[in-house]
């Protein structure tokens, strides 16, 4: 396995000086215990993009020589009362871009509106909780979250693959069917004739790259088993299957959701959402793996225990409780009376590279 670089991090210098196209899923309101108060909830569908394999040579302006890249990022969430009755209250939880070692340092955060409550979940993700009241039919609300972020190139040496594995992120969960017999048997077969855990994980990675087809945008979460049965999927399914194979063998692996930067003109603005993974390797700890971008043979080594500085982490974990099964944000809303309110929500990401 080609792995000669060290972890490439300039975070301390920075501190001292420092796709996946979404379709909004509308959920109709449901009556709660109070007969005079109704509510509904929703959020965006899973992370998907129109074209989601890694950019080919010359298609992006990030090179291996870029150790740290600075970005200005704006995440805009749009809420609109599209119904005929007022919405009495809206609560919306929006995932915040935060410091995530060793990948990124957030240099500044600005929100509009400025007032919000900061909320965290079981994975350490952070959210801005905004509340709005008395939204009339036809009214539109925009939430803007602006960040300055320094993103590091990461390459981790795997010369030594000896050590214990932690007892975390090793169990099946929704969309990661690590206890399915077919997934378990496949992982067992791929684990024969390997010298250590690192080679075992790389065998799972190579299997997905060689056998799972990127089939384009899928608006719903399908899970690891469906990806294996269909031999296809997009970034969400690639990540789910890779995690499930690892967990079936007791190897900790976890889901990463974020956004990626592309050079201007390559992808449409905002079509940047993406899913990838981390896996715990003995002697190295948590390392990044992007089974989707690593599908191309000529890029396979670039996304195993390595990451280019164009992946920006938003949340960790496959099913964060705050998001209630959605991605990036989740909202809940209320109305009075028998006529249901209708709230539409969508979001966009704009990412600009800051040239030195």
Protein Blocks (a to p, Z undefined) as FASTA:
>chain_A
ZZfbccddfklmmmmmoccddddddddddddfblkbccddddddddddfblcdcdehiac
cdfklmbdcdddddddddddfbfbdcfbdcddddddddddfkbccfbdcdddfbdcdddd
fkopacdddddehiaehiacddddddddddddddddfkbacdddddehkaccehiafkbm
klmmmmmmmmgoiabfklmmmmmmmmmmmmpccebjafbdfbjmlmmmnopadfklmmmm
mmmmmmmnopacddddddddddehkacghiacccddddddehklpadddfklmmpmklmm
mmgoiacfkbccfbgcjblfklnopahiacddddedjbdcddddddddddddddZZ
